[in-house]
């Protein structure tokens, strides 16, 4: 019987067992919820936007839903890279955020 490949990425559970090399340490002052969410958001944004498109500082970037977790992270990375950012959001309050 062929050996199944090791599972990588994805999945949601209340508890998991993984090798220590597959997790990040939680920095002081960061909640467990925020610490758990950060890699998911960071990896999603980096792989689907910046790695795939290879945006450069001379380009513009439109973020729909700019007040969401994914949106705000994408905005921060784009601005850090010197990319001009435009956003949409569902309300003036969300645009202000």
VOBA-1610 file (N, C-alpha, C; in pm, whole numbers, padded with zeros to 5 digits, always signed):
BEGIN
Unk+00085-00118+00000Unk+00000+00000+00000Unk+00090+00124+00000Unk+00064+00224-00090Unk+00148+00344-00094Unk+00131+00428+00031Unk+00240+00488+00072Unk+00237+00576+00188Unk+00175+00710+00149Unk+00082+00760+00230Unk+00019+00890+00204Unk+00117+01002+00237Unk+00115+01112+00159Unk+00204+01224+00190Unk+00164+01289+00322Unk+00261+01348+00389Unk+00234+01419+00513Unk+00144+01538+00485Unk+00049+01564+00573Unk-00040+01679+00557Unk+00039+01807+00579Unk+00013+01907+00497Unk+00077+02037+00514Unk-00028+02146+00506Unk-00023+02241+00597Unk-00112+02355+00595Unk-00258+02318+00614Unk-00339+02422+00633Unk-00484+02404+00643Unk-00528+02333+00769Unk-00658+02338+00794Unk-00715+02265+00906Unk-00749+02355+01022Unk-00857+02320+01087Unk-00902+02394+01204Unk-00938+02294+01312Unk-00888+02315+01431Unk-00915+02224+01542Unk-00893+02298+01673Unk-00952+02246+01778Unk-00928+02303+01910Unk-00793+02261+01965Unk-00747+02142+01928Unk-00618+02091+01975Unk-00550+02017+01860Unk-00419+02030+01854Unk-00342+01957+01754Unk-00209+01914+01816Unk-00147+01816+01755Unk-00013+01773+01794Unk+00075+01785+01670Unk+00178+01868+01680Unk+00269+01888+01568Unk+00412+01895+01619Unk+00509+01873+01531Unk+00648+01891+01573Unk+00673+02036+01612Unk+00757+02057+01710Unk+00784+02192+01760Unk+00835+02285+01650Unk+00904+02232+01551Unk+00957+02314+01442Unk+00846+02373+01354Unk+00723+02325+01369Unk+00612+02372+01288Unk+00532+02483+01355Unk+00574+02530+01469Unk+00501+02636+01540Unk+00593+02753+01572Unk+00532+02868+01593Unk+00606+02987+01630Unk+00590+03012+01779Unk+00691+03069+01844Unk+00673+03108+01985Unk+00578+03227+01992Unk+00502+03235+02098Unk+00410+03348+02117Unk+00485+03456+02195Unk+00490+03574+02137Unk+00559+03685+02200Unk+00480+03736+02319Unk+00550+03789+02417Unk+00486+03843+02536Unk+00389+03954+02497Unk+00270+03954+02556Unk+00170+04056+02529Unk+00078+04024+02413Unk+00099+03911+02344Unk+00015+03871+02232Unk-00080+03761+02281Unk-00209+03777+02255Unk-00305+03675+02297Unk-00290+03549+02213Unk-00334+03438+02266Unk-00329+03312+02192Unk-00409+03322+02062Unk-00524+03389+02067Unk-00607+03407+01948Unk-00533+03486+01841Unk-00472+03598+01880Unk-00398+03679+01783Unk-00277+03603+01730Unk-00208+03532+01817Unk-00091+03455+01775Unk-00130+03346+01676Unk-00244+03284+01698Unk-00290+03178+01608Unk-00333+03235+01473Unk-00389+03354+01472Unk-00439+03414+01349Unk-00329+03471+01261Unk-00223+03520+01322Unk-00120+03589+01246Unk-00059+03507+01133Unk-00013+03384+01155Unk+00047+03310+01043Unk-00052+03284+00929Unk-00176+03261+00963Unk-00277+03236+00859Unk-00295+03358+00771Unk-00307+03474+00833Unk-00323+03599+00758Unk-00196+03631+00681Unk-00083+03624+00748Unk+00044+03659+00684Unk+00074+03570+00564Unk+00057+03442+00580Unk+00087+03349+00470Unk-00013+03365+00355Unk-00138+03388+00388Unk-00239+03409+00283Unk-00206+03533+00201Unk-00180+03643+00268Unk-00150+03769+00199Unk-00021+03756+00118Unk+00084+03707+00180Unk+00212+03701+00110Unk+00204+03610-00012Unk+00147+03490+00004Unk+00146+03395-00107Unk+00049+03433-00218Unk-00068+03485-00183Unk-00168+03513-00287Unk-00154+03651-00349Unk-00090+03742-00282Unk-00078+03877-00338Unk+00066+03907-00380Unk+00156+03907-00286Unk+00289+03956-00316Unk+00378+03854-00387Unk+00369+03731-00352Unk+00450+03629-00419Unk+00397+03601-00560Unk+00266+03596-00574Unk+00206+03565-00703Unk+00216+03682-00801Unk+00184+03802-00757Unk+00180+03917-00848Unk+00313+03988-00863Unk+00399+03974-00764Unk+00528+04043-00764Unk+00510+04195-00781Unk+00416+04251-00704Unk+00395+04396-00706Unk+00525+04469-00677Unk+00543+04582-00741Unk+00663+04661-00717Unk+00624+04803-00679Unk+00719+04879-00622Unk+00688+05014-00574Unk+00633+05109-00679Unk+00652+05085-00806Unk+00598+05174-00908Unk+00455+05139-00948Unk+00395+05044-00879Unk+00259+05001-00911Unk+00160+05042-00803Unk+00031+05034-00837Unk-00077+05062-00743Unk-00147+04932-00708Unk-00208+04930-00591Unk-00270+04809-00539Unk-00407+04846-00482Unk-00513+04783-00533Unk-00649+04807-00485Unk-00688+04693-00392Unk-00726+04729-00270Unk-00768+04631-00170Unk-00917+04649-00145Unk-00999+04551-00184Unk-01141+04553-00151Unk-01156+04497-00010Unk-01236+04560+00072Unk-01250+04516+00211Unk-01127+04553+00291Unk-01084+04677+00276Unk-00960+04722+00338Unk-00960+04726+00489Unk-01074+04709+00554Unk-01076+04710+00700Unk-01078+04569+00760Unk-01074+04467+00674Unk-01073+04330+00724Unk-00933+04292+00772Unk-00921+04179+00836Unk-00790+04133+00882Unk-00694+04113+00767Unk-00741+04045+00663Unk-00659+04023+00544Unk-00628+04158+00478Unk-00729+04243+00466Unk-00711+04374+00402Unk-00611+04462+00474Unk-00624+04473+00606Unk-00533+04561+00680Unk-00390+04509+00675Unk-00374+04378+00678Unk-00239+04322+00669Unk-00180+04349+00530Unk-00260+04330+00426Unk-00213+04355+00289Unk-00173+04502+00272Unk-00251+04592+00329Unk-00221+04735+00320Unk-00087+04764+00387Unk-00066+04710+00506Unk+00058+04736+00578Unk+00181+04685+00503Unk+00171+04565+00448Unk+00284+04509+00373Unk+00309+04592+00246Unk+00202+04625+00174Unk+00217+04703+00051Unk+00282+04838+00081Unk+00235+04906+00183Unk+00292+05036+00217Unk+00438+05022+00258Unk+00469+04917+00332Unk+00608+04892+00372Unk+00697+04873+00249Unk+00644+04811+00144Unk+00719+04788+00021Unk+00717+04908-00073Unk+00648+05016-00032Unk+00646+05138-00113Unk+00544+05135-00226Unk+00445+05050-00215Unk+00342+05038-00318Unk+00227+05133-00284Unk+00175+05202-00383Unk+00062+05294-00363Unk-00064+05210-00343Unk-00139+05239-00236Unk-00254+05156-00199Unk-00383+05236-00207Unk-00486+05174-00265Unk-00622+05226-00266Unk-00710+05120-00202Unk-00812+05163-00129Unk-00898+05065-00061Unk-01045+05095-00083Unk-01124+04992-00063Unk-01270+05006-00052Unk-01310+04946+00082Unk-01420+04996+00135Unk-01474+04942+00258Unk-01623+04975+00261Unk-01696+04908+00349Unk-01841+04919+00350Unk-01898+05040+00420Unk-01817+05121+00485Unk-01871+05238+00555Unk-01759+05341+00577Unk-01800+05462+00611Unk-01702+05567+00640Unk-01618+05529+00763Unk-01682+05465+00860Unk-01610+05422+00982Unk-01501+05320+00946Unk-01534+05228+00858Unk-01435+05128+00816Unk-01324+05192+00735Unk-01359+05290+00652Unk-01255+05360+00576Unk-01162+05436+00669Unk-01217+05495+00773Unk-01134+05570+00869Unk-01038+05476+00942Unk-01084+05355+00969Unk-00997+05259+01039Unk-00878+05225+00953
//
